[in-house]
């Protein structure tokens, strides 16, 4: 039973343009995401799914230089990128990771993927009921469930956000919610990258914990915030974008 991971990324973010190639020490955001996905050690293939738009040319050049596999597809129909990936790889499950989560913990990825496979769900994730900070989002989709989306008349939002239709119509699918308690004190942390305030915070965490020499570790990040309450204020005014009037 093979499992692949598609890391969706683009450079044309309206809130923080070019964020995939923002630096984290000697690394970049996208490389940090990629490395920690690989460190989860649960995937047969890991690739970046980006667009054919010229705004992503620099990203693809960088990925080429770093020997990171990628696939280019539609800019706005992100679902089609994942469907294109299925044409290249024979797999049973596809995992969706977004390229704006450079602090994602490999152990969290491993836990969610194993939960999904062991229970044979159509779709499972750790974002249905959140028990850990935003920025550790992992979504797993059975190959057949992903392909089945082609038969529905999907909205632009559902094509862009890939799993939105499944989450809105969970009765159509066998859905699993991963809800492990990691003993995190600061569950309300925002560790994803959408705004300059997010980048400022992620940079501080990366430097404070010397992550250039270590894999991401959610427990260490949690302890850092417990000892330095001021850190949380850096991006405390940032609000998560809503989809269909809901915060996912």
Buried (B, 14 or more C-beta within 10 A) or exposed (E): EEBBBBBBBBBBBEEBEBBBBBEBEEBBBBBBBBBBBBBBEBBBBBBBBBBEBEBBBEBBEBBEEBEBEBBBBBBEBBBBBBBBBBEEBEBBBBBBBBBBBBBBBBBBBBBBBBBBBEEEBBBBBBBBEBBBBBBBBBBBBBBEBBBBBEEEEBEEEBBBBBBBBBBBEBEBBEBBBBEEEBEBEBEEBBBBBBBBBBBEBBBBBBEBBEBEEEEBBBEBBBBBBEEEEEBBEBBEEBEEEEBEEEEB
